[in-house]
Amino acid sequence: MAAENSNFVQPAIPRFDGHYDHWSMLMENLLRSKEYWTLVESGIPTVEAGVQPTEQQLKGIEEAKLKDLKAKNYLFQAIDRNIMETILNRDTSKDIWDSMKQKYKGSTKVKRAQLQALRREFEVLGMKDGEKVDEYFSRTLSIANKMKAHGERMEQLVVVE
């Protein structure tokens, strides 16, 4: 049994580096793989006020609270101390996620400006002197992926051309 577990590699927790779109995609994938994403997305289930919860509902809520603590642990590990100090008053993983999203995702106006800058960069893209084809291709895909992350609809053919 110990030999089986020694081959297991814990996935690295994506550290937030200021690039929210990239980080949130990686973090969402990690939280989905741990089966915590529904809590982050929807929050801990509650019972309506004045309604007596069943034993099963109470058990489900307690299990959800434990899962939420685990999800919060992953989120806390992904952010640095300065950011953590701004979200310490958030009670649930959903509250933390929503706060990060609101603060770092950027407004529609900001995203449009970023997309315009990426479009210009993509349009004037050319191979640099001494640059290898695979390096140029990697730069091209990087810009195209950033554009897609900002809402640009691109056909693969446009990227290749």
Secondary structure as UniProt FT lines:
FT   HELIX           2..6
FT   HELIX           20..33
FT   TURN            34..35
FT   HELIX           37..42
FT   TURN            49..50
FT   HELIX           55..78
FT   HELIX           81..87
FT   TURN            88..89
FT   HELIX           93..104
FT   HELIX           108..123
FT   TURN            129..130
FT   HELIX           133..149
FT   TURN            150..151
FT   HELIX           156..160
//
